[in-house]
Amino acid sequence: MRLDKFICKSTELTRTEAKKMLKSGEVRVNGEVAKNAAMQVHENNSITIDGQELTARGSRYYILHKVVDSICSNVDEVYPSVLNFIEVDKAFDLHIAGRLDADTTGLVLITDDGRWSHNVISPKKQCQKTYRVWLRSEIDDDKLADLITRFEKGLQLQGEDSLTRPAILARVAQENLVDETSYRSEVLLTITEGKYHQVKRMFAAVGNRVVGLHREQIGDIRLGDLAPGEWRELTEDEIAQFS
């Protein structure tokens, strides 16, 4: 990890304060003065400030039920960052593993472990993400099988050179519908990549439009009974999925 991040995980210093400390020449890595905030260090390095050995705190892992009109960013913009909902120390030192649009709700994973989040979002890992999708136009039963096949084979998105990776499209069972009247316009889509606005663009490619989007699952991690705006720590088993 970056040296300035290691210092923040080992002290109460902010990122700005850590960088000032580095410029002062008070930080040493393996006995050598280190001033480069972006220097990559590891847990087995000896990192000291004024001769005092630093030990990084353990990484943190959370799940949040994102609400509409919030953003997956480390800064507030037009809408507030989802990190405002995580009531922990130095919440804004965390980052989001798999972003959602402001108008999309549902499961967000938050951590300060870069290697772990890479395993969540890297297309090479083919981590499945499942979305509940509400569509403008209903999908008739006699057209569903054809759409399922098209999504399995991959779709050509505007501006992309290659097809999307195989995706799983399924009708939501009637007993699991959010709104019983939306049987033909409420579906589940599972993808293993995260292109820009991918779910919306996939349905646009088949002549439909997404009017509501909610992420329900990443890998084997589910929202469960977590209410909108609520969060919790991940369990050891959940963390182990992407370790």
Summary of the structure (lengths in Angstrom):
residues: 243
radius of gyration: 21.5
end to end distance: 15.7
largest distance: 72.4
contacts: 689
relative contact order: 0.15
helix: 28%
strand: 25%
